[in-house]
Amino acid sequence: MNPRIASLEKLVGGPRDGALLRFSLGNEYWHAGDLACAENAFRAAVDRDSRYSAAWKALGKVLAEAGKAAEALAAFERGIAVADERGDVQAAKEMTVFAKRARKALDAAG
């Protein structure tokens, strides 16, 4: 196992477990190519902090990469709403672009 993933996994369930830990773990799994574990970690991040726009964006990107366009679109739409609420203009713009791509993927598949 990747040593960074192993280090982060040791913290899961402990006093430092939270959205940032799960987000960091998701990024490590993503970089390691484990989309399923990355998805689970990003979902855990947004479960712990539903206002974490970066986690919504990462979740959407992982879902899109995994071919789950409908779920990706839902994550991006939720992330856009969160980013708008927080005034995170850049994140909202980025997720708007990703959401358009997910819609196109859905249209092409359907």
Rosetta blueprint (number, residue, H / E / L):
1 M L
2 N L
3 P H
4 R H
5 I H
6 A H
7 S H
8 L H
9 E H
10 K H
11 L H
12 V L
13 G L
14 G L
15 P L
16 R L
17 D L
18 G L
19 A H
20 L H
21 L H
22 R H
23 F H
24 S H
25 L H
26 G H
27 N H
28 E H
29 Y H
30 W H
31 H H
32 A L
33 G L
34 D L
35 L H
36 A H
37 C H
38 A H
39 E H
40 N H
41 A H
42 F H
43 R H
44 A H
45 A H
46 V H
47 D H
48 R H
49 D L
50 S L
51 R L
52 Y L
53 S H
54 A H
55 A H
56 W H
57 K H
58 A H
59 L H
60 G H
61 K H
62 V H
63 L H
64 A H
65 E H
66 A L
67 G L
68 K L
69 A H
70 A H
71 E H
72 A H
73 L H
74 A H
75 A H
76 F H
77 E H
78 R H
79 G H
80 I H
81 A H
82 V H
83 A H
84 D H
85 E H
86 R H
87 G L
88 D L
89 V H
90 Q H
91 A H
92 A H
93 K H
94 E H
95 M H
96 T H
97 V H
98 F H
99 A H
100 K H
101 R H
102 A H
103 R H
104 K H
105 A H
106 L H
107 D H
108 A H
109 A H
110 G L
